[in-house]
Amino acid sequence: MTTNWRRELPSLLLLAVMLVLLATTWPVAPDRVPVHWNAAGEIDGYGSKAMGLLLPPALALGLYLLLLFAPRVDPGRANYANFSDTYLVIRTAVLAAIAVFYGVTCLSARGVAVSMDVVAPLTVGALFVVLGAVMGKIRPNWFVGIRTPWTISSKTSWVRTHRLGGWLFLALGLVFVVNALAGRRWAAEWIVGGVVAMIVILFAYSYFVWRTDPDKVPPAGTLPGSDG
């Protein structure tokens, strides 16, 4: 699977923006910078400049490279050609969310007040909307998607679980976005609770579909040693 660097420009631009933020914030930031916010959106944790300003771009770069080259070692690598656009959208959306949170950290390090209790659900909600919109297009692989013992054991379970997952991600994301735009401040517990509930539903649903699948044919590319 070759890399089309022109298609990678949005992700590379996001990484470049983070590096620019690092270069411009580092000289003016105090020795201790905000690294954690409580449920009310208030800063309740500080760390060194290396932890708050240097670590996030490094982790973002590492994640980008991991997701970029993961298909080359995936047993289902042949399937990526069937959802390459979707995979690109997922990688870019995740990187964009990281960049937003890093931007908040840099602004806070400069003394600019940011309503994290609004930014967090808005960013997470937008990410969920994007993931939900493309989730049904994810083809079997070992790195992305809803992977349970039953989705990798039944093609029907894989397809139907990802379709339901798409709707659930989309719905939950819209709830977060609308409430954030409406100025309703949600505690972090609501976000975590919604995500946990969705995971439980999808886990149980994948088992139900697998149990009622008479064929139980594993999706192509999910068996060790298989290229799809």
C-alpha positions, -999 to +999 in steps of 0.1 A: +000+000+000+018+031-013+014+065+004-001+094-016+015+124+001-009+148-017-038+132+002-018+135+034-016+173+032-044+180+056-028+158+083+006+172+076-008+208+079-023+199+112+010+187+125+027+218+111+002+240+130+010+222+162+047+227+157+041+264+150+021+266+182+049+249+201+075+273+187+056+304+194+042+294+228+073+279+244+093+312+248+064+330+265+049+301+285+056+298+323+075+269+337+042+252+347+015+250+322-021+237+324-025+200+316-058+190+331-093+205+335-120+193+359-156+186+351-165+223+354-139+232+328-116+247+353-079+241+353-070+217+382-037+203+371-003+217+359+028+201+345+061+210+331+065+228+297+078+195+283+048+177+294+022+203+284+038+217+252+063+192+239+046+158+246+013+164+227+028+171+193+052+142+198+023+119+206+003+133+176+032+126+153+037+091+166+000+083+162-001+097+127+029+076+117+014+045+134-020+049+115-002+058+083+019+026+082-004+002+101-020-011+069+013-024+057+014-050+085-023-056+088-033-092+078-063-075+061-042-049+042-059-058+009-092-045+023-078-010+028-081-002-009-119-006-004-121+021+023-090+042+017-110+075+017-128+065+049-095+056+066-081+089+055-111+108+070-108+089+103-071+096+106-075+133+098-104+138+121-086+122+151-055+144+144-078+175+142-093+168+176-058+164+191-048+197+175-078+215+190-071+203+225-034+213+220-045+247+209-065+251+241-034+241+261-013+267+243-039+294+248-042+286+285-004+286+288-005+322+274-031+332+300-061+331+277-092+318+294-109+290+275-142+273+283-130+237+282-164+226+294-177+238+260-147+230+239-144+194+250-180+182+242-180+203+210-147+187+198-156+152+209-191+156+194-177+168+161-153+139+160-181+114+168-203+129+140-174+124+115-167+089+127-204+080+126-208+093+091-181+070+077-182+040+101-205+019+079-179+021+052-151+005+072-140-028+058-126-057+080-091-050+093-071-054+125-067-017+135-098+004+131-135-003+136-156-021+161-136-052+169-153-078+191-149-116+192-181-117+171-175-091+145-143-109+135-161-142+135-191-132+114-192-110+083-229-103+091-220-092+126-192-069+113-215-052+087-245-048+109-226-038+140-208-011+121-240+002+106-255+005+141-223+020+154-224+046+127-259+057+138-250+057+175-218+077+170-237+102+149-265+106+173-243+109+204-220+133+186-250+155+176-262+156+211-228+168+224-225+194+196-260+208+200-257+211+238-223+227+235-236+253+210-267+259+231-244+268+260-254+239+281-225+228+302-221+190+305-199+174+331-172+150+318-192+122+335-220+126+309-195+122+280-178+092+296-212+077+305-226+081+270-195+065+254-195+036+279-233+030+272-226+030+235-198+005+238-219-018+259-248-017+233-225-024+204-207-052+222-240-069+231-254-063+196-224-078+179-230-110+199-267-111+192-261-108+154-234-134+156-256-158+175-284-155+149-260-157+119-264-193+105-233-191+084-208-173+108-184-167+079-154-147+092-149-114+073-121-114+047-089-102+061-096-110+097-079-144+098-042-147+105-022-151+074-050-138+052-046-109+028-083-106+023 
